[in-house]
Amino acid sequence: MFRQHTTAESVAPVWAVLVTLLFLSGCGDQISPVSPTNNASTASAAADAPLVISGYVYQEASLAGEPPIADAVITLRDAQGAESTAKSDRRGFYLIRTPLGEVVVTAAKQGFNTRESRFDVTDSTVLNFGLAPLLP
């Protein structure tokens, strides 16, 4: 024969498991994700992480769409005048480290007009460049 369970009988085991899991999750030596210590260490790690500017260099509005431009030279000049460079890969992608503060980023490739962007870096940034071919 079949036995019918009342609501209290069928819910009791579920509640027992939930209470046990809740109790056990509070035990242990792990730092709480909302503890001040953990947040401070996360903020410190983020501040120590290198900032980068990355993006793609592509040919502006051509008949073939916007094909990537490989080997474009990306130059970053910071407020103190220090320069660093990178080249775009075959997909047109580049990545260059940057300090906080005002920077000038230039994308150049022989046969194309040079593009320049000036802005204040406050975080890692995506900056794409569309270069137009030089007219004969």
LOVO-641876 format. One record per atom (N, C-alpha, C): x, y, z. Coordinates in steps of 0.001 Angstrom, whole numbers, padded with zeros to 6 digits, always signed. Example, Ala and Ser with C-alpha at 12.3 -4.5 7.8 and 13.67 -1.06 7.14 Angstrom:
// LOVO-641876
+013190-005690+007800/+012300-004500+007800/+013200-003300+007800/+012850-002250+007080/+013670-001060+007140/+012900+000030+007870/
END
This chain:
// LOVO-641876
+000821-001170+000000/+000000+000000+000000/+000876+001248+000000/+000275+002336-000459/+000980+003601-000512/+000677+004434+000711/+001697+005111+001199/+001523+005981+002354/+001581+007424+001879/+000679+008233+002276/+000679+009638+001908/+001428+010418+002982/+002281+011338+002506/+003037+012178+003434/+002293+013478+003634/+002307+013958+004820/+001752+015289+005071/+002817+016304+004694/+002442+017521+004534/+003367+018583+004137/+004500+018721+005132/+004226+018667+006416/+005265+018821+007439/+006279+017693+007361/+005838+016468+007083/+006759+015329+007002/+007673+015445+005786/+007173+015933+004645/+007980+015996+003428/+008919+017201+003415/+008604+018245+004141/+009433+019459+004167/+010525+019369+005221/+010322+018623+006291/+011271+018553+007395/+012674+018138+006948/+012863+017088+006133/+014223+016730+005718/+014899+017827+004890/+014140+018508+004074/+014698+019594+003256/+015195+020707+004155/+014406+021103+005142/+014819+022152+006069/+016051+021738+006858/+016126+020492+007254/+017281+020012+008012/+018552+020134+007176/+018472+019772+005906/+019638+019867+005012/+020029+021324+004809/+019063+022198+004575/+019361+023616+004354/+019999+024265+005577/+019481+023977+006760/+020045+024545+007991/+021470+024044+008194/+021707+022759+007934/+023051+022198+008080/+024022+022863+007117/+023616+023015+005856/+024485+023668+004866/+024763+025119+005235/+023756+025803+005706/+023931+027190+006110/+024912+027296+007267/+024799+026403+008233/+025701+026402+009379/+027132+026100+008941/+027306+025086+008087/+028647+024690+007655/+029309+025742+006787/+028540+026480+006015/+029135+027509+005153/+029727+028645+005973/+029269+028830+007196/+029814+029867+008059/+031064+029440+008793/+031401+028159+008737/+032573+027634+009432/+033778+027686+008507/+034938+027635+009075/+036157+027568+008268/+037025+028783+008458/+038212+028730+007852/+039195+029796+007997/+039179+030787+006844/+038242+030659+005933/+038223+031544+004774/+037756+032931+005175/+038268+033921+004450/+037865+035299+004683/+036551+035532+003955/+035651+036214+004592/+034359+036526+003987/+034573+037443+002790/+033808+037258+001718/+033978+038132+000555/+033622+039579+000835/+032956+039844+001938/+032620+041225+002262/+033434+041768+003419/+034456+041028+003841/+035260+041503+004959/+036163+042642+004509/+036458+043593+005386/+037316+044717+005020/+038707+044262+004580/+039238+043215+005200/+040564+042730+004833/+040595+042263+003387/+039593+041486+002999/+039553+040960+001646/+039356+042077+000625/+038476+043028+000894/+038248+044131-000034/+039498+044982-000189/+040223+045217+000896/+041438+046021+000833/+042494+045323-000009/+042643+044000+000160/+043655+043295-000618/+043270+043248-002087/+041976+043148-002394/+041527+043150-003778/+041779+044509-004413/+041477+045585-003687/+041715+046926-004207/+043200+047163-004422/+044040+046669-003514/+045480+046826-003655/+045995+046063-004870/+045490+044856-005077/+045912+044063-006231/+045500+044749-007526/+044311+045351-007553/+043860+046050-008754/+044725+047277-009019/+045140+047973-007947/+045978+049156-008113/+047370+048780-008618/+047856+047580-008258/+049176+047141-008677/+049183+046558-010091/+048019+046194-010616/+047943+045593-011943/+048343+046635-012989/+049118+046217-013988/+049521+047177-015017/+048325+047607-015859/+048285+048883-016174/+047236+049401-017047/+047679+049228-018492/+046732+048970-019369/+047043+048802-020780/+046028+049552-021627/+046475+049907-022806/+045593+050390-023861/+045689+049335-024949/+044544+048870-025417/+044535+047854-026464/+043416+048166-027435/+043503+047561-028597/+042456+047773-029589/+042879+047212-030926/+042184+047646-031954/+042437+047175-033308/+042722+048351-034229/+043558+048093-035216/+043832+049061-036264/+043257+048456-037541/+042424+049226-038222/+041776+048723-039433/+041742+049809-040487/+041508+049397-041733/+041419+050352-042835/+040021+050942-042836/+039966+052260-042847/+038683+052956-042832/+037920+052731-044125/+036657+052420-044022/+035677+052367-045108/+036250+052108-046500/+036656+050880-046742/+037111+050520-048081/+036050+049639-048733/+036241+049299-049987/+035297+048422-050683/+035251+047034-050050/+036338+046637-049414/+036418+045312-048789/+035934+045335-047339/+035279+046395-046927/+034828+046508-045538/+035838+047290-044723/+036234+046737-043597/+037236+047367-042745/+038289+046334-042400/+039150+046003-043383/+040163+044967-043115/+041177+045425-042070/+041697+044477-041289/+042701+044822-040284/+044003+045271-040948/+044733+046093-040249/+046044+046549-040728/+047103+045956-039810/+047926+045093-040371/+049026+044484-039618/+050240+045406-039632/+051061+045289-038605/+052332+046017-038498/+052184+047532-038440/+051038+048020-038006/+050912+049458-037745/+051692+049745-036462/+052363+050862-036413/+053158+051234-035239/+052296+052105-034325/+052137+051639-033093/+051385+052366-032078/+052402+052982-031125/+052357+054299-030989/+053288+055005-030104/+052498+055675-028992/+052935+055449-027757/+052318+056071-026592/+053331+057024-025977/+052936+058295-025791/+053795+059293-025138/+053059+059784-023906/+053696+059664-022733/+053047+060100-021493/+053331+061575-021229/+052812+062103-020130/+052931+063528-019797/+054373+063963-019581/+055265+063026-019191/+056679+063364-018976/+057489+063259-020274/+056852+062838-021358/+057534+062729-022641/+058114+061357-022928/+057962+060415-022001/+058469+059059-022232/+057606+058367-023284/+058262+057657-024206/+057543+056974-025283/+057729+055472-025198/+056697+054756-025611/+056789+053310-025798/+056012+052975-027063/+056396+051866-027702/+055756+051505-028968/+055349+050040-028970/+054420+049739-029850/+053959+048372-030099/+053564+048302-031564/+053447+047078-032083/+052985+046874-033459/+051713+046045-033434/+050816+046337-034368/+049604+045530-034485/+049952+044193-035128/+049231+043141-034707/+049478+041812-035266/+048698+041638-036578/+048683+040428-037113/+048030+040195-038413/+046527+040452-038371/+045947+040409-037148/+044520+040708-036985/+044272+042189-036728/+045352+042980-036687/+045239+044406-036411/+045228+044732-034929/+045380+043719-034077/+045304+043924-032623/+046642+044423-032073/+046553+045332-031107/+047746+045805-030401/+047439+045910-028913/+048488+045934-028117/+048382+046107-026671/+049640+046816-026209/+049468+047856-025420/+050616+048625-024940/+050360+049046-023493/+051385+048930-022644/+051258+049356-021245/+051224+050872-021169/+050516+051361-020146/+050372+052808-020007/+050379+053217-018539/+050884+054401-018246/+050768+054928-016886/+049432+055662-016734/+049084+055987-015504/+047926+056853-015263/+048251+058254-015755/+047245+059002-016120/+047442+060395-016505/+047278+060619-017994/+047667+061809-018405/+047494+062221-019793/+048469+061491-020715/+047941+060985-021825/+048772+060311-022828/+048343+060750-024221/+049270+060569-025153/+048989+060755-026573/+049327+059429-027239/+048352+058851-027942/+048553+057574-028618/+048398+057816-030110/+049404+057344-030875/+049427+057544-032316/+049494+056199-033018/+048731+056063-034107/+048796+054870-034960/+049280+055312-036326/+050325+054631-036826/+050901+055016-038118/+051294+053779-038917/+051150+053886-040226/+051573+052828-041147/+051849+053488-042484/+052948+053090-043114/+053294+053654-044412/+052148+053396-045387/+051766+054435-046133/+050673+054333-047093/+049317+054727-046519/+049294+055088-045218/+048046+055476-044555/+048241+056792-043815/+047150+057540-043646/+047195+058737-042809/+047410+058322-041359/+048170+059115-040615/+048435+058861-039200/+047267+059385-038380/+046901+058655-037329/+045834+059078-036418/+046408+059234-035019/+045847+060202-034282/+046321+060486-032938/+045134+060660-032002/+045303+060223-030763/+044262+060377-029740/+044917+060826-028440/+044343+061865-027814/+044830+062378-026528/+043731+062187-025491/+044107+061658-024324/+043136+061500-023249/+043837+061190-021937/+043078+061260-020840/+043578+060918-019508/+043277+059455-019238/+044296+058692-018887/+044129+057284-018543/+043773+057188-017071/+042632+056555-016781/+042226+056297-015408/+042065+054803-015159/+042049+054031-016243/+041891+052579-016168/+042343+052002-017506/+042459+050704-017594/+042773+050082-018879/+041697+050487-019875/+042108+050725-021122/+041233+051337-022109/+041302+050613-023441/+040180+050561-024142/+040137+050045-025513/+040107+051248-026452/+041038+051269-027391/+041151+052377-028345/+041401+051804-029729/+040405+051866-030607/+040533+051387-031980/+040900+052538-032892/+041672+052233-033942/+042063+053244-034926/+041609+052809-036305/+040961+053710-037025/+040642+053506-038426/+041563+054394-039244/+042427+053803-040068/+043370+054576-040873/+042897+054632-042320/+042942+055810-042890/+042545+055998-044285/+043786+055900-045178/+043679+055218-046313/+044814+055154-047235/+045154+056531-047780/+046448+056779-047988/+046857+058034-048606/+046418+058037-050057/+045958+059182-050512/+045521+059304-051904/+046741+059605-052776/+046798+059003-053977/+047957+059262-054864/+047979+060658-055406/
END
